[in-house]
Amino acid sequence: MSWDHCYYEATCKRCGAKGFKISSSDDWGRSEISWEGFSTFKDFPNYDVDRRRIDVNEYAKCTCGSTDIEVGSKVVKTK
């Protein structure tokens, strides 16, 4: 079983910091979102998280404290 990773440019609208939103999926249909250059923003009401109204990994927080992260186009990233 393997995972496919798609990288999208991400930029903080407040300070201009750059990073990536990484959308991953596997052969079994599982998926997850992670961030490179930003941390995952997890300050949501438990009610919304427990009812699965939001996916906490969908949102990021910059080191400047901003959660206004703009996700741009898909990029090819080589290791």
Secondary structure, 3 states (H helix, E strand, C coil): CCEEEEEEEEEECCCCCEEEEEEEEECCCCEEEEEECCEECCCCCHHHHHCCCCCHHHCEECCCCCCCEEEEEEECCCC
